[in-house]
Amino acid sequence: MIRFSAVGRDVEVVLDGSEVAILASLTNLLASAGTERGDPASARLNPSVYRDDAAASREFERFASRERDEVRNEDRVRFGEMVQAATKGPLLLQPDDAAVWARVLGEARIVIAARKGLFEEGLPTEAPTDPQVALVVLLGYLQEELAGEMLKTMEDSP
């Protein structure tokens, strides 16, 4: 199982081969978000900023979307590189790297959950039988674990 551990101001992550494969697939999943018309993931990743003012939301989107998309792309590239580096052994995530992991894991959860209708239906109360729903659960666990270790690094900081 993927393991995160606070090490000073950093977070160490240890992955096995199957975990690398699962996490590496997230970059392709995220790249597919919004590429098909009507993809519910797009609306969840890019919600309307001004719910009561469509014109203001479009204007905001016009000015902010390019930078947002560039930052997301940079995160995904860095995440993919770090996941591949983890094939050589434990990986030490500096605070900015850990934040990249948290954002990518969160975005992947949103994409899958939106496509599976989980925002409307919620997670099943029993163990999920759908592999994608199980992945949402796993990513949630990883986010929680990572966030907990990130908090520990902040407590240990001078």
Secondary structure, DSSP 8 states (H G I E B T S, - for coil): --EEEEETTEEEEE--HHHHHHHHHHHHHHHHTTSSTT-HHHHHHS--SSTT-HHHHHHHHHHHHHHHHHHHHHHHHHHHHHHHHGGGS-EEE-HHHHHHHHHHHHHHHHHHHHHHTHHHH---SS---SHHHHHHHHHHHHHHHHHHHHHHHHHH--
